[in-house]
Amino acid sequence: MAGKPLTKPRKKASQERSRATVDALVEATARILVKEGFDKASTNRIAEVAGVSVGSLYQYFPSKEALVVAVIGRHNHSTMQLVRSVLSEVADQPIEHAIPRIVAVAIRAHRIDPKLHRVLTEQIPRTGQLENVEAFNREYFTLFREYLANRRGDLRPVDLDLAAYVCVTSIEALAHNAVLRSTRLTDQEAEALVDEASRMIVEYLSR
């Protein structure tokens, strides 16, 4: 019976040249996942597309699963940066102004590379990265709850933990399904979704 694949990097790239190698490998993995699928993403194929030797790949990553994990980490990091930025910007804004921006950034984050997002969603259970998704959700929940706590006077009487859970779960589910289950979400459709989802959440929260 095959053992569980190793998913932790062998070592961290510290010099500029080694960081460039790692970046090339991660980018090559992302491109192959989108165009050819997980099964075609062998370490030899990844090294070939990245333009490095397979020996160089193995200096940093023990398996293709470890590279997929690196792609997931990079994708989650860029998404969370967007979320943090917007929640910081709207911290002092009333809910009718803030919620549309929060919903819009969730949809925008999912639209950055929807094909890659779809593939990574499929591979998360295989690579054992559910805990990373949960960490992402916890941070999103915490930031959203802090926003609600700061706007307590604008809200109807509501449990902040429950309200944050309902809102974050709703926003993520809408954004995820709209982008991943559609062949192509147009700008007009995205704007309409932001309007309708924001109306629902503002009504839920308002006095």
N, C-alpha and C positions, 0 to 999 in steps of 0.2 A: 504494500500500500504506500503510495507516494506521500511524503511528508509535506507539511505546510510550507509553502514557498517563503523564503526570507524577503521581508519588505523594508527592512531598515538599511539606509545607506551604509556602505563600508567605512567611509570617511567623509569628512566635510571639506569641500573645496575652499582653500584659504588664499591662494594666489590668483591673480587676475587670469592667467592662462588656464588654470584648472577650473575656475568659475566659468570661463567661456566654454570649456569642454562640457561641463555639467549642463549648462544652459542649452547647448546644442543637442545634447542627448535627450533632455526633457522636451524640447521643442520637436525633435524628430519623433519621439514617442507620441506626442499629441497629434501630429500630422498623420502618422500611420494608423492610430486608433480611429481617426475620422474617415480616412480614405480606404483603409484595408481591413480594419477590425482587429479585435484583441488577438484572435488566433494567428493572424499574420504578423503580429508584432513580436517577432523573435529578437533575441539580443543581437544576432548577426545582422538582421534587417535594420534594427534601430541604429547600430553602429554605422552601417553603410549609408543610411540617409543622413546621419549626423556628420559624416565625413571623418570619423575617427576609427581607430582599430578596436576590435572587440576586446582586446586586452585592456585598453584604456577604459572602456565601459566597465569592465569588471573591477577596476581599481576603485570605482566609486559606488557601483550598484551590484548586488549579488544576483539579481534576477530581473526579468522584465516586469514582474509584479512590483518590485521596488521602484522602478521607473514610473509605472502607472500611479503608484502612491505619490510620487513627486509631482506628477501632473495634477493629481487631485489637490494636493497641498497648495500648489501655485494658483490653481483656479479658485479654491476657497479663500485664499489670502486676498486675491484681487477683488473678489465679491465682498468680503468683509470690509475692505478698505472703503469701498463705495458706501456701504451701510453706515459705517462709523462717521464718515464725512458728512453725510446728509443728516444723520441724527444729531450731530454736533451743531450743524447750521440751523436746524429748526428748533433747538432746545427751548428758545424763548417765544416761539410762535404759537398762536392758538391752534387748536386741533383742525379747524376747517382749512387752515393754510398748510399745516405741517403734514397731515395725513396724505394728501395727494402727492406730495414730494416723496414721502416714504414708500408709498405704493409704486410710484413711477420708478424709483431707483431699484426696487426689487425686480420689476419687469425688465428694466434696462440691463441689470446684472445677468439675468437669465438669457438675454438676447445677445450678449457679447459674442458668444460662440455656441449657438444652440446645438449644433451637431456634436461638438465635443462634450457639451454638458450632458447630452443624452447618453453618449457612450460612457462617460464617467459615472453617471447614475447607475447604469447597468453593472459597472465593474466594482462599485463600492463594496457590496457584500462579498465578492470574490476575494478582494484584497484585504478584507478585515478592517475597513476604514469607517465603520459605523460610529465608532467612538469619536472620530474627528467631526463627523456630521453633527453628532450630538453636542460637541463642544461649540461648533458654529451656532447651533440653535440656542444654546444656553447664553452665549454672548449677545446674540440678537435679542433674546428675551430680556436680558438684564438691561441693555441699553434702552429698549422700548419701555420697560417698566419705569426706568428713571425718568424718561420723558413724561409718562403719565403722572408720576408722583409730582413733578414740577408744575403740572397743569391741573392739579387736583381740584382747584376751584372751578374749572370749566366742565368737570365731569359729573355725571349723575352718580349717586351713591353706588359704588361698585368695588368689589374686591380687586385690588391692583394686580395681584398675581394671576387671577383668573382672566381679567380683562386683557392683560399683556399676552397671555397664552392664546386666547381666542383671536386677538388681532394678528399676532405674528403668524400663527398657524394658518389663518385665513389668507393673509397676504402671500405667504410662501406657496400655499397650495394653488392659489389662483395663478400666480406668476409661473410656477413650475408647469402646471397643466396647460396653460395657454401657450407657452412657448414650445414645450416638448411634444405635445400632442397635435400641434398644428404643423403643416408642411412649411408654412411661412406666415408669420404674424406681421401684418403690414403696420406702418406707423399709425394709420387711421384706426385700425383695430386696437392697437396698443393704447392709444389715447382714450378710446371709448371704454376700454377695460379699466384704465386708471380712474376715469370719472365714475363708473358704476361701483367699483370696489371701494373707492373713497367715500362715496355717498353712504354705502352700507356701513362702513366702519365709523364714520362720523356720527351717523344716526344712533349706532349702538352705544357710543361713548357719551353723547351729548345729554345735557340736562333736559 
